[in-house]
Amino acid sequence: MTVDERVSLYGKVKKYTKRKEQFQNEESMERFRVS
């Protein structure tokens, strides 16, 4: 694996986890509003 490949892969993972966290935050906010 080249350095470039590793960097782009790391960027993808970072972007994915960020989106996942955002989604979970929005989900918990919805639940909070409902209750």
Backbone as XML, in Angstrom:
<?xml version="1.0"?>
<chain id="A" units="angstrom">
  <residue number="1" name="MET">
    <atom name="N" x="0.850" y="-1.196" z="0.000"/>
    <atom name="CA" x="0.000" y="0.000" z="0.000"/>
    <atom name="C" x="0.890" y="1.252" z="0.000"/>
  </residue>
  <residue number="2" name="THR">
    <atom name="N" x="0.627" y="2.128" z="-0.933"/>
    <atom name="CA" x="1.431" y="3.350" z="-0.995"/>
    <atom name="C" x="0.922" y="4.368" z="0.016"/>
  </residue>
  <residue number="3" name="VAL">
    <atom name="N" x="1.720" y="5.385" z="0.241"/>
    <atom name="CA" x="1.352" y="6.424" z="1.207"/>
    <atom name="C" x="0.085" y="7.146" z="0.744"/>
  </residue>
  <residue number="4" name="ASP">
    <atom name="N" x="0.013" y="7.440" z="-0.575"/>
    <atom name="CA" x="-1.158" y="8.131" z="-1.115"/>
    <atom name="C" x="-2.434" y="7.327" z="-0.865"/>
  </residue>
  <residue number="5" name="GLU">
    <atom name="N" x="-2.359" y="6.028" z="-1.096"/>
    <atom name="CA" x="-3.520" y="5.167" z="-0.895"/>
    <atom name="C" x="-3.944" y="5.193" z="0.573"/>
  </residue>
  <residue number="6" name="ARG">
    <atom name="N" x="-2.950" y="5.120" z="1.448"/>
    <atom name="CA" x="-3.238" y="5.105" z="2.876"/>
    <atom name="C" x="-3.912" y="6.404" z="3.305"/>
  </residue>
  <residue number="7" name="VAL">
    <atom name="N" x="-3.395" y="7.516" z="2.773"/>
    <atom name="CA" x="-3.938" y="8.832" z="3.141"/>
    <atom name="C" x="-5.386" y="8.971" z="2.671"/>
  </residue>
  <residue number="8" name="SER">
    <atom name="N" x="-5.657" y="8.559" z="1.421"/>
    <atom name="CA" x="-7.015" y="8.691" z="0.896"/>
    <atom name="C" x="-7.966" y="7.769" z="1.659"/>
  </residue>
  <residue number="9" name="LEU">
    <atom name="N" x="-7.473" y="6.581" z="2.017"/>
    <atom name="CA" x="-8.286" y="5.639" z="2.779"/>
    <atom name="C" x="-8.605" y="6.231" z="4.152"/>
  </residue>
  <residue number="10" name="TYR">
    <atom name="N" x="-7.598" y="6.826" z="4.786"/>
    <atom name="CA" x="-7.778" y="7.444" z="6.098"/>
    <atom name="C" x="-8.801" y="8.579" z="6.006"/>
  </residue>
  <residue number="11" name="GLY">
    <atom name="N" x="-8.720" y="9.351" z="4.916"/>
    <atom name="CA" x="-9.671" y="10.453" z="4.719"/>
    <atom name="C" x="-11.092" y="9.940" z="4.591"/>
  </residue>
  <residue number="12" name="LYS">
    <atom name="N" x="-11.251" y="8.839" z="3.846"/>
    <atom name="CA" x="-12.587" y="8.263" z="3.669"/>
    <atom name="C" x="-13.152" y="7.804" z="5.009"/>
  </residue>
  <residue number="13" name="VAL">
    <atom name="N" x="-12.326" y="7.113" z="5.778"/>
    <atom name="CA" x="-12.766" y="6.603" z="7.079"/>
    <atom name="C" x="-13.151" y="7.752" z="7.998"/>
  </residue>
  <residue number="14" name="LYS">
    <atom name="N" x="-12.318" y="8.811" z="7.979"/>
    <atom name="CA" x="-12.584" y="9.969" z="8.830"/>
    <atom name="C" x="-13.913" y="10.620" z="8.457"/>
  </residue>
  <residue number="15" name="LYS">
    <atom name="N" x="-14.122" y="10.758" z="7.140"/>
    <atom name="CA" x="-15.355" y="11.377" z="6.656"/>
    <atom name="C" x="-16.554" y="10.526" z="7.078"/>
  </residue>
  <residue number="16" name="TYR">
    <atom name="N" x="-16.408" y="9.189" z="6.960"/>
    <atom name="CA" x="-17.498" y="8.276" z="7.289"/>
    <atom name="C" x="-17.847" y="8.350" z="8.775"/>
  </residue>
  <residue number="17" name="THR">
    <atom name="N" x="-16.823" y="8.316" z="9.628"/>
    <atom name="CA" x="-17.080" y="8.340" z="11.068"/>
    <atom name="C" x="-17.708" y="9.671" z="11.464"/>
  </residue>
  <residue number="18" name="LYS">
    <atom name="N" x="-17.271" y="10.755" z="10.805"/>
    <atom name="CA" x="-17.819" y="12.070" z="11.118"/>
    <atom name="C" x="-19.306" y="12.100" z="10.781"/>
  </residue>
  <residue number="19" name="ARG">
    <atom name="N" x="-19.650" y="11.567" z="9.603"/>
    <atom name="CA" x="-21.042" y="11.551" z="9.181"/>
    <atom name="C" x="-21.868" y="10.677" z="10.114"/>
  </residue>
  <residue number="20" name="LYS">
    <atom name="N" x="-21.274" y="9.556" z="10.558"/>
    <atom name="CA" x="-21.954" y="8.629" z="11.454"/>
    <atom name="C" x="-22.257" y="9.321" z="12.791"/>
  </residue>
  <residue number="21" name="GLU">
    <atom name="N" x="-21.264" y="10.041" z="13.320"/>
    <atom name="CA" x="-21.461" y="10.756" z="14.582"/>
    <atom name="C" x="-22.555" y="11.797" z="14.430"/>
  </residue>
  <residue number="22" name="GLN">
    <atom name="N" x="-22.533" y="12.526" z="13.312"/>
    <atom name="CA" x="-23.518" y="13.554" z="13.065"/>
    <atom name="C" x="-24.909" y="12.928" z="13.035"/>
  </residue>
  <residue number="23" name="PHE">
    <atom name="N" x="-25.030" y="11.792" z="12.355"/>
    <atom name="CA" x="-26.310" y="11.101" z="12.238"/>
    <atom name="C" x="-26.814" y="10.676" z="13.618"/>
  </residue>
  <residue number="24" name="GLN">
    <atom name="N" x="-25.916" y="10.129" z="14.437"/>
    <atom name="CA" x="-26.307" y="9.687" z="15.776"/>
    <atom name="C" x="-26.741" y="10.877" z="16.620"/>
  </residue>
  <residue number="25" name="ASN">
    <atom name="N" x="-26.046" y="12.016" z="16.475"/>
    <atom name="CA" x="-26.407" y="13.203" z="17.238"/>
    <atom name="C" x="-27.800" y="13.684" z="16.852"/>
  </residue>
  <residue number="26" name="GLU">
    <atom name="N" x="-28.070" y="13.718" z="15.537"/>
    <atom name="CA" x="-29.375" y="14.139" z="15.065"/>
    <atom name="C" x="-30.453" y="13.187" z="15.560"/>
  </residue>
  <residue number="27" name="GLU">
    <atom name="N" x="-30.137" y="11.892" z="15.566"/>
    <atom name="CA" x="-31.104" y="10.889" z="16.004"/>
    <atom name="C" x="-31.449" y="11.089" z="17.479"/>
  </residue>
  <residue number="28" name="SER">
    <atom name="N" x="-30.431" y="11.326" z="18.304"/>
    <atom name="CA" x="-30.671" y="11.517" z="19.729"/>
    <atom name="C" x="-31.424" y="12.820" z="19.973"/>
  </residue>
  <residue number="29" name="MET">
    <atom name="N" x="-31.165" y="13.834" z="19.141"/>
    <atom name="CA" x="-31.884" y="15.096" z="19.273"/>
    <atom name="C" x="-33.367" y="14.875" z="18.988"/>
  </residue>
  <residue number="30" name="GLU">
    <atom name="N" x="-33.659" y="14.084" z="17.949"/>
    <atom name="CA" x="-35.050" y="13.773" z="17.614"/>
    <atom name="C" x="-35.731" y="13.080" z="18.794"/>
  </residue>
  <residue number="31" name="ARG">
    <atom name="N" x="-35.049" y="12.126" z="19.370"/>
    <atom name="CA" x="-35.604" y="11.371" z="20.486"/>
    <atom name="C" x="-35.850" y="12.308" z="21.668"/>
  </residue>
  <residue number="32" name="PHE">
    <atom name="N" x="-34.915" y="13.229" z="21.865"/>
    <atom name="CA" x="-35.018" y="14.171" z="22.973"/>
    <atom name="C" x="-36.235" y="15.076" z="22.785"/>
  </residue>
  <residue number="33" name="ARG">
    <atom name="N" x="-36.456" y="15.506" z="21.542"/>
    <atom name="CA" x="-37.571" y="16.380" z="21.253"/>
    <atom name="C" x="-38.900" y="15.648" z="21.447"/>
  </residue>
  <residue number="34" name="VAL">
    <atom name="N" x="-38.927" y="14.367" z="21.072"/>
    <atom name="CA" x="-40.164" y="13.592" z="21.149"/>
    <atom name="C" x="-40.566" y="13.364" z="22.602"/>
  </residue>
  <residue number="35" name="SER">
    <atom name="N" x="-39.598" y="12.985" z="23.430"/>
    <atom name="CA" x="-39.917" y="12.648" z="24.820"/>
    <atom name="C" x="-40.231" y="13.881" z="25.645"/>
  </residue>
</chain>
